[in-house]
Amino acid sequence: MAKKMLRWGFWLFVLLFGAAFALSFAHWRHYRPYQSAAFSYRQHETYNPYEGHTPMEEITFKRLERFYGWFLVLEPPDLEPITDYPLPFSITYYTREGDQFVPALTLEKGTELLVFPSGKIDHNSAEPGYGFKSWPTYWKGWRYVKPFLPAGEFLSEDTPYYYVKLEDLEAFLYQILTESSWASYFREMTEEKGFGWTMWDTVQGFTRHADYGMYLDQFYFSPDFWHPLWNPVLTVLGLMAAASGGGWFLLALKERKTLKADKK
């Protein structure tokens, strides 16, 4: 019986260790080409201003919109658009002069903003997700974006882009997702549907959406891009393999002592 358990324990250890090794290798192989140190641009027939570090002010974002500009907002069918949400803190937008970011526009705390207009009806020509839909820059923590509209104002083709701090966008979006009239909807879509997301995962998925597309397409490695270097499944498999291996070792040691005792 003990020998049979030893055999089963050994093969269980081999199976789990092999699975953990195979998944670890596959995970490393998948992400290795896209690590910052190993990242290389793939030849694209499309316009790629990032490869030559074209100044943000000279980039034609209309040419990138169809590939990386769409914004994932699943509009709640039974909720009203958020058209007059009071800004919880001041947000400052910047221009860049030389090596410096210079304040150019400040939306003061309490300003009522058009945040999530409806995708079904035209609210001042703004799309759902505008203001949060940002482009990566060459500097970590800085995004390039069209600013939020105070309620009643209009977005146009001539509305300029500004630099804004990523932490401001994400803090504002987090409050929208957790405290606005859409909060219960987003909570259900993220934490209660079994997707394995948290609200912060959703926030980062929204504000850094272009970064993910560019990363996967080897178009640009954004300094704000975040990706998992380790999969929690690998941790679980590793622990299971260690536990089965440890159990098998202890059982083998016990069996060896039993055999020596029998010989005496």
TORLUMLO-424866 format. One record per residue (C-alpha): chain; x, y, z; residue in three letters; residue number from 1. Coordinates in pm, 1 decimal. Layout:
TORLUMLO-424866
[pt "A"; [X; Y; Z]; "ALA"; NUM] ...
END
This chain:
TORLUMLO-424866
[pt "A"; [0.0; 0.0; 0.0]; "MET"; 1] [pt "A"; [281.0; 238.0; 92.0]; "ALA"; 2] [pt "A"; [464.5; 165.7; -232.3]; "LYS"; 3] [pt "A"; [147.7; 232.7; -429.6]; "LYS"; 4] [pt "A"; [101.8; 564.3; -252.4]; "MET"; 5] [pt "A"; [463.4; 650.3; -324.1]; "LEU"; 6] [pt "A"; [412.0; 584.1; -694.4]; "ARG"; 7] [pt "A"; [93.0; 791.0; -705.2]; "TRP"; 8] [pt "A"; [256.1; 1070.5; -508.5]; "GLY"; 9] [pt "A"; [556.3; 1071.8; -740.6]; "PHE"; 10] [pt "A"; [347.2; 1092.1; -1056.1]; "TRP"; 11] [pt "A"; [124.1; 1359.2; -904.0]; "LEU"; 12] [pt "A"; [432.7; 1564.8; -826.7]; "PHE"; 13] [pt "A"; [568.1; 1513.4; -1180.0]; "VAL"; 14] [pt "A"; [231.6; 1612.7; -1330.4]; "LEU"; 15] [pt "A"; [193.7; 1928.9; -1123.4]; "LEU"; 16] [pt "A"; [557.1; 2029.8; -1161.5]; "PHE"; 17] [pt "A"; [540.0; 1969.5; -1535.9]; "GLY"; 18] [pt "A"; [220.3; 2174.0; -1566.5]; "ALA"; 19] [pt "A"; [368.0; 2461.2; -1364.9]; "ALA"; 20] [pt "A"; [688.1; 2453.5; -1572.5]; "PHE"; 21] [pt "A"; [501.9; 2438.9; -1904.5]; "ALA"; 22] [pt "A"; [269.3; 2725.8; -1812.1]; "LEU"; 23] [pt "A"; [557.1; 2932.8; -1675.0]; "SER"; 24] [pt "A"; [750.8; 2884.6; -1997.7]; "PHE"; 25] [pt "A"; [447.0; 2970.0; -2210.0]; "ALA"; 26] [pt "A"; [381.1; 3279.3; -1998.6]; "HIS"; 27] [pt "A"; [745.1; 3392.3; -2027.6]; "TRP"; 28] [pt "A"; [751.7; 3322.6; -2401.4]; "ARG"; 29] [pt "A"; [431.3; 3522.6; -2454.3]; "HIS"; 30] [pt "A"; [545.9; 3831.1; -2262.3]; "TYR"; 31] [pt "A"; [918.9; 3820.8; -2336.3]; "ARG"; 32] [pt "A"; [902.9; 3999.7; -2675.7]; "PRO"; 33] [pt "A"; [709.2; 4284.7; -2518.4]; "TYR"; 34] [pt "A"; [930.2; 4358.5; -2217.7]; "GLN"; 35] [pt "A"; [1064.8; 4711.3; -2235.4]; "SER"; 36] [pt "A"; [1424.4; 4590.1; -2265.9]; "ALA"; 37] [pt "A"; [1340.9; 4355.7; -2552.9]; "ALA"; 38] [pt "A"; [1065.2; 4555.6; -2719.9]; "PHE"; 39] [pt "A"; [1109.7; 4621.9; -3089.6]; "SER"; 40] [pt "A"; [877.2; 4799.6; -3326.3]; "TYR"; 41] [pt "A"; [707.5; 4587.6; -3585.8]; "ARG"; 42] [pt "A"; [688.3; 4724.9; -3937.0]; "GLN"; 43] [pt "A"; [345.4; 4881.7; -3985.1]; "HIS"; 44] [pt "A"; [194.2; 5000.0; -4307.0]; "GLU"; 45] [pt "A"; [-6.3; 5246.4; -4100.6]; "THR"; 46] [pt "A"; [112.9; 5577.2; -3964.9]; "TYR"; 47] [pt "A"; [334.9; 5533.9; -3657.1]; "ASN"; 48] [pt "A"; [454.6; 5866.2; -3517.3]; "PRO"; 49] [pt "A"; [558.0; 5708.9; -3186.2]; "TYR"; 50] [pt "A"; [845.2; 5514.6; -3339.0]; "GLU"; 51] [pt "A"; [1025.8; 5835.4; -3430.4]; "GLY"; 52] [pt "A"; [915.7; 6016.0; -3112.4]; "HIS"; 53] [pt "A"; [717.6; 6271.4; -3310.8]; "THR"; 54] [pt "A"; [615.5; 6557.4; -3077.1]; "PRO"; 55] [pt "A"; [267.9; 6492.5; -2938.1]; "MET"; 56] [pt "A"; [149.2; 6826.9; -3074.6]; "GLU"; 57] [pt "A"; [231.5; 6713.0; -3429.7]; "GLU"; 58] [pt "A"; [61.3; 6372.0; -3418.5]; "ILE"; 59] [pt "A"; [-252.8; 6328.7; -3627.9]; "THR"; 60] [pt "A"; [-462.1; 6124.2; -3386.5]; "PHE"; 61] [pt "A"; [-744.3; 6086.7; -3636.3]; "LYS"; 62] [pt "A"; [-519.0; 5844.5; -3822.1]; "ARG"; 63] [pt "A"; [-478.4; 5634.2; -3506.5]; "LEU"; 64] [pt "A"; [-840.0; 5644.8; -3388.5]; "GLU"; 65] [pt "A"; [-962.0; 5349.4; -3593.9]; "ARG"; 66] [pt "A"; [-692.1; 5123.1; -3449.3]; "PHE"; 67] [pt "A"; [-645.4; 5239.3; -3091.2]; "TYR"; 68] [pt "A"; [-896.3; 5513.9; -3023.0]; "GLY"; 69] [pt "A"; [-1219.9; 5335.9; -2941.0]; "TRP"; 70] [pt "A"; [-1325.7; 5339.6; -2579.8]; "PHE"; 71] [pt "A"; [-1493.1; 5055.2; -2393.1]; "LEU"; 72] [pt "A"; [-1804.7; 5196.8; -2233.1]; "VAL"; 73] [pt "A"; [-2098.6; 4962.1; -2200.4]; "LEU"; 74] [pt "A"; [-2381.2; 5207.2; -2160.8]; "GLU"; 75] [pt "A"; [-2637.9; 5098.9; -1899.8]; "PRO"; 76] [pt "A"; [-2970.2; 5067.3; -2083.7]; "PRO"; 77] [pt "A"; [-3177.2; 5183.0; -1786.9]; "ASP"; 78] [pt "A"; [-2959.7; 5470.3; -1656.5]; "LEU"; 79] [pt "A"; [-2942.2; 5831.3; -1762.6]; "GLU"; 80] [pt "A"; [-2620.2; 5974.8; -1912.5]; "PRO"; 81] [pt "A"; [-2397.9; 6155.9; -1662.4]; "ILE"; 82] [pt "A"; [-2417.2; 6508.8; -1798.3]; "THR"; 83] [pt "A"; [-2367.6; 6731.7; -1492.5]; "ASP"; 84] [pt "A"; [-2135.5; 6556.2; -1246.7]; "TYR"; 85] [pt "A"; [-1956.7; 6786.8; -997.0]; "PRO"; 86] [pt "A"; [-1579.3; 6754.9; -1019.8]; "LEU"; 87] [pt "A"; [-1453.9; 6620.1; -682.6]; "PRO"; 88] [pt "A"; [-1116.7; 6797.9; -707.9]; "PHE"; 89] [pt "A"; [-950.4; 7044.6; -940.6]; "SER"; 90] [pt "A"; [-786.0; 6906.3; -1254.5]; "ILE"; 91] [pt "A"; [-512.8; 7102.4; -1430.3]; "THR"; 92] [pt "A"; [-424.5; 7052.8; -1795.9]; "TYR"; 93] [pt "A"; [-82.0; 7143.3; -1929.8]; "TYR"; 94] [pt "A"; [106.6; 7233.7; -2243.7]; "THR"; 95] [pt "A"; [472.1; 7151.9; -2289.4]; "ARG"; 96] [pt "A"; [732.7; 7418.6; -2342.3]; "GLU"; 97] [pt "A"; [1084.3; 7286.7; -2386.3]; "GLY"; 98] [pt "A"; [1133.7; 7031.3; -2108.4]; "ASP"; 99] [pt "A"; [864.2; 7174.3; -1882.5]; "GLN"; 100] [pt "A"; [492.9; 7107.5; -1838.4]; "PHE"; 101] [pt "A"; [320.2; 7444.1; -1809.4]; "VAL"; 102] [pt "A"; [-32.5; 7483.5; -1659.8]; "PRO"; 103] [pt "A"; [-274.0; 7597.8; -1929.6]; "ALA"; 104] [pt "A"; [-627.2; 7513.5; -1814.1]; "LEU"; 105] [pt "A"; [-776.0; 7428.2; -1475.1]; "THR"; 106] [pt "A"; [-1120.1; 7284.0; -1411.6]; "LEU"; 107] [pt "A"; [-1200.7; 7384.5; -1056.8]; "GLU"; 108] [pt "A"; [-1344.4; 7156.2; -790.8]; "LYS"; 109] [pt "A"; [-1723.0; 7157.0; -802.8]; "GLY"; 110] [pt "A"; [-1748.7; 7239.4; -1174.7]; "THR"; 111] [pt "A"; [-2036.5; 7039.3; -1323.2]; "GLU"; 112] [pt "A"; [-1902.4; 6830.7; -1610.5]; "LEU"; 113] [pt "A"; [-2042.1; 6633.6; -1898.6]; "LEU"; 114] [pt "A"; [-1884.1; 6298.3; -1808.6]; "VAL"; 115] [pt "A"; [-2058.1; 6008.3; -1982.3]; "PHE"; 116] [pt "A"; [-2283.0; 6134.7; -2261.4]; "PRO"; 117] [pt "A"; [-2512.9; 5885.4; -2426.7]; "SER"; 118] [pt "A"; [-2392.9; 5700.5; -2731.7]; "GLY"; 119] [pt "A"; [-2746.8; 5700.6; -2867.6]; "LYS"; 120] [pt "A"; [-2807.6; 6074.3; -2875.8]; "ILE"; 121] [pt "A"; [-2576.6; 6362.1; -2953.7]; "ASP"; 122] [pt "A"; [-2467.0; 6543.1; -2637.1]; "HIS"; 123] [pt "A"; [-2258.2; 6838.1; -2749.7]; "ASN"; 124] [pt "A"; [-2078.2; 6618.9; -3006.2]; "SER"; 125] [pt "A"; [-1893.8; 6433.5; -2728.3]; "ALA"; 126] [pt "A"; [-1857.7; 6055.8; -2729.6]; "GLU"; 127] [pt "A"; [-1891.7; 5824.8; -2429.4]; "PRO"; 128] [pt "A"; [-1550.0; 5806.5; -2266.9]; "GLY"; 129] [pt "A"; [-1414.2; 6135.0; -2396.4]; "TYR"; 130] [pt "A"; [-1196.8; 6305.3; -2134.6]; "GLY"; 131] [pt "A"; [-1089.6; 5964.6; -2000.6]; "PHE"; 132] [pt "A"; [-986.0; 5829.0; -2340.3]; "LYS"; 133] [pt "A"; [-623.2; 5932.7; -2336.6]; "SER"; 134] [pt "A"; [-317.8; 5874.2; -2550.8]; "TRP"; 135] [pt "A"; [16.9; 5762.7; -2408.8]; "PRO"; 136] [pt "A"; [302.2; 6012.7; -2418.2]; "THR"; 137] [pt "A"; [677.1; 5970.1; -2384.9]; "TYR"; 138] [pt "A"; [669.3; 6051.9; -2013.7]; "TRP"; 139] [pt "A"; [544.1; 5817.9; -1744.7]; "LYS"; 140] [pt "A"; [235.6; 5945.1; -1565.7]; "GLY"; 141] [pt "A"; [141.7; 6200.4; -1833.6]; "TRP"; 142] [pt "A"; [-142.4; 6154.1; -2082.5]; "ARG"; 143] [pt "A"; [-254.7; 6346.2; -2389.9]; "TYR"; 144] [pt "A"; [-626.0; 6411.6; -2397.4]; "VAL"; 145] [pt "A"; [-909.2; 6648.0; -2483.7]; "LYS"; 146] [pt "A"; [-1036.8; 6803.7; -2159.1]; "PRO"; 147] [pt "A"; [-1374.0; 6744.3; -1997.4]; "PHE"; 148] [pt "A"; [-1653.5; 6980.6; -2092.1]; "LEU"; 149] [pt "A"; [-1835.8; 7190.2; -1837.6]; "PRO"; 150] [pt "A"; [-2206.3; 7108.3; -1864.9]; "ALA"; 151] [pt "A"; [-2359.5; 7288.1; -2161.2]; "GLY"; 152] [pt "A"; [-2037.9; 7345.0; -2355.7]; "GLU"; 153] [pt "A"; [-1952.7; 7187.2; -2690.2]; "PHE"; 154] [pt "A"; [-1669.9; 6961.6; -2802.9]; "LEU"; 155] [pt "A"; [-1541.3; 7027.7; -3152.4]; "SER"; 156] [pt "A"; [-1268.5; 6921.3; -3389.6]; "GLU"; 157] [pt "A"; [-1082.8; 7236.0; -3288.0]; "ASP"; 158] [pt "A"; [-1085.8; 7152.8; -2916.1]; "THR"; 159] [pt "A"; [-712.0; 7124.2; -2836.2]; "PRO"; 160] [pt "A"; [-535.1; 6837.4; -2671.4]; "TYR"; 161] [pt "A"; [-356.8; 6891.7; -2340.9]; "TYR"; 162] [pt "A"; [-125.8; 6696.0; -2115.1]; "TYR"; 163] [pt "A"; [-283.6; 6577.6; -1791.1]; "VAL"; 164] [pt "A"; [-161.7; 6368.9; -1500.1]; "LYS"; 165] [pt "A"; [-270.1; 6006.8; -1522.9]; "LEU"; 166] [pt "A"; [-330.8; 5993.0; -1148.2]; "GLU"; 167] [pt "A"; [-593.4; 6268.2; -1181.0]; "ASP"; 168] [pt "A"; [-780.4; 6086.5; -1457.4]; "LEU"; 169] [pt "A"; [-777.0; 5758.3; -1268.8]; "GLU"; 170] [pt "A"; [-881.5; 5909.7; -936.1]; "ALA"; 171] [pt "A"; [-1174.2; 6087.1; -1104.8]; "PHE"; 172] [pt "A"; [-1281.5; 5777.7; -1297.6]; "LEU"; 173] [pt "A"; [-1258.3; 5564.0; -984.1]; "TYR"; 174] [pt "A"; [-1500.7; 5798.8; -808.9]; "GLN"; 175] [pt "A"; [-1737.4; 5786.3; -1106.2]; "ILE"; 176] [pt "A"; [-1731.7; 5405.6; -1103.7]; "LEU"; 177] [pt "A"; [-1786.9; 5378.6; -730.1]; "THR"; 178] [pt "A"; [-2000.4; 5678.0; -630.2]; "GLU"; 179] [pt "A"; [-2201.4; 5799.2; -931.2]; "SER"; 180] [pt "A"; [-2544.9; 5684.2; -1045.1]; "SER"; 181] [pt "A"; [-2366.3; 5422.0; -1256.5]; "TRP"; 182] [pt "A"; [-2176.5; 5274.2; -958.8]; "ALA"; 183] [pt "A"; [-2398.5; 4969.4; -905.4]; "SER"; 184] [pt "A"; [-2385.4; 4890.3; -1276.5]; "TYR"; 185] [pt "A"; [-2005.3; 4897.0; -1290.4]; "PHE"; 186] [pt "A"; [-1980.5; 4700.2; -965.1]; "ARG"; 187] [pt "A"; [-2197.1; 4427.9; -1113.1]; "GLU"; 188] [pt "A"; [-2002.0; 4425.4; -1439.5]; "MET"; 189] [pt "A"; [-1666.3; 4391.8; -1265.1]; "THR"; 190] [pt "A"; [-1672.4; 4239.1; -917.9]; "GLU"; 191] [pt "A"; [-1996.1; 4039.7; -924.8]; "GLU"; 192] [pt "A"; [-1986.1; 3878.3; -1269.9]; "LYS"; 193] [pt "A"; [-1686.4; 3657.8; -1201.4]; "GLY"; 194] [pt "A"; [-1449.0; 3836.9; -1438.8]; "PHE"; 195] [pt "A"; [-1181.3; 3850.0; -1170.2]; "GLY"; 196] [pt "A"; [-1149.1; 4227.5; -1203.5]; "TRP"; 197] [pt "A"; [-1134.2; 4494.7; -939.1]; "THR"; 198] [pt "A"; [-1249.8; 4851.8; -987.4]; "MET"; 199] [pt "A"; [-888.6; 4960.3; -1029.7]; "TRP"; 200] [pt "A"; [-844.6; 4703.4; -1308.1]; "ASP"; 201] [pt "A"; [-1144.9; 4858.8; -1480.1]; "THR"; 202] [pt "A"; [-1009.9; 5210.8; -1428.8]; "VAL"; 203] [pt "A"; [-673.7; 5118.7; -1579.6]; "GLN"; 204] [pt "A"; [-842.4; 4934.0; -1864.6]; "GLY"; 205] [pt "A"; [-1034.2; 5250.3; -1951.4]; "PHE"; 206] [pt "A"; [-764.6; 5516.5; -1914.5]; "THR"; 207] [pt "A"; [-485.0; 5307.4; -2068.2]; "ARG"; 208] [pt "A"; [-683.6; 5127.1; -2335.1]; "HIS"; 209] [pt "A"; [-468.4; 5256.2; -2621.9]; "ALA"; 210] [pt "A"; [-155.6; 5136.3; -2440.2]; "ASP"; 211] [pt "A"; [-279.0; 4777.1; -2440.6]; "TYR"; 212] [pt "A"; [-360.9; 4781.7; -2810.9]; "GLY"; 213] [pt "A"; [-28.0; 4937.6; -2901.0]; "MET"; 214] [pt "A"; [158.5; 4688.5; -2682.1]; "TYR"; 215] [pt "A"; [-6.9; 4385.4; -2839.0]; "LEU"; 216] [pt "A"; [48.6; 4525.6; -3187.5]; "ASP"; 217] [pt "A"; [414.3; 4611.7; -3118.5]; "GLN"; 218] [pt "A"; [326.0; 4967.3; -3212.2]; "PHE"; 219] [pt "A"; [451.9; 5144.0; -2900.9]; "TYR"; 220] [pt "A"; [565.5; 5045.9; -2552.4]; "PHE"; 221] [pt "A"; [398.1; 5309.0; -2336.4]; "SER"; 222] [pt "A"; [577.0; 5410.5; -2015.5]; "PRO"; 223] [pt "A"; [236.5; 5377.1; -1845.7]; "ASP"; 224] [pt "A"; [174.9; 5026.9; -1975.9]; "PHE"; 225] [pt "A"; [113.5; 4772.8; -1704.9]; "TRP"; 226] [pt "A"; [110.2; 4400.3; -1767.6]; "HIS"; 227] [pt "A"; [132.9; 4095.5; -1542.0]; "PRO"; 228] [pt "A"; [479.9; 3950.2; -1504.4]; "LEU"; 229] [pt "A"; [337.6; 3658.3; -1310.1]; "TRP"; 230] [pt "A"; [9.5; 3473.5; -1330.4]; "ASN"; 231] [pt "A"; [-152.9; 3378.5; -995.2]; "PRO"; 232] [pt "A"; [-242.1; 3038.6; -1143.9]; "VAL"; 233] [pt "A"; [129.4; 2963.2; -1162.9]; "LEU"; 234] [pt "A"; [163.4; 3039.4; -792.4]; "THR"; 235] [pt "A"; [-117.1; 2796.6; -709.2]; "VAL"; 236] [pt "A"; [32.4; 2523.0; -928.4]; "LEU"; 237] [pt "A"; [374.8; 2583.9; -779.1]; "GLY"; 238] [pt "A"; [241.2; 2552.5; -424.8]; "LEU"; 239] [pt "A"; [49.6; 2237.0; -514.6]; "MET"; 240] [pt "A"; [360.4; 2088.9; -674.9]; "ALA"; 241] [pt "A"; [569.3; 2180.3; -369.6]; "ALA"; 242] [pt "A"; [308.9; 2031.0; -134.1]; "ALA"; 243] [pt "A"; [281.4; 1707.2; -330.8]; "SER"; 244] [pt "A"; [660.2; 1685.9; -365.8]; "GLY"; 245] [pt "A"; [708.0; 1748.1; 5.6]; "GLY"; 246] [pt "A"; [443.4; 1490.5; 91.9]; "GLY"; 247] [pt "A"; [601.1; 1237.7; -142.3]; "TRP"; 248] [pt "A"; [946.9; 1302.7; 8.4]; "PHE"; 249] [pt "A"; [820.7; 1256.0; 366.0]; "LEU"; 250] [pt "A"; [634.5; 941.1; 269.8]; "LEU"; 251] [pt "A"; [944.7; 803.3; 93.8]; "ALA"; 252] [pt "A"; [1156.8; 885.7; 398.9]; "LEU"; 253] [pt "A"; [910.1; 710.7; 626.9]; "LYS"; 254] [pt "A"; [902.0; 406.1; 399.0]; "GLU"; 255] [pt "A"; [1280.2; 392.3; 396.0]; "ARG"; 256] [pt "A"; [1293.4; 398.5; 776.7]; "LYS"; 257] [pt "A"; [1029.5; 123.3; 789.1]; "THR"; 258] [pt "A"; [1234.8; -96.2; 553.3]; "LEU"; 259] [pt "A"; [1550.1; -45.5; 762.0]; "LYS"; 260] [pt "A"; [1358.7; -134.7; 1077.9]; "ALA"; 261] [pt "A"; [1222.5; -450.7; 913.1]; "ASP"; 262] [pt "A"; [1572.6; -560.3; 812.7]; "LYS"; 263] [pt "A"; [1688.5; -532.7; 1172.4]; "LYS"; 264] 
END
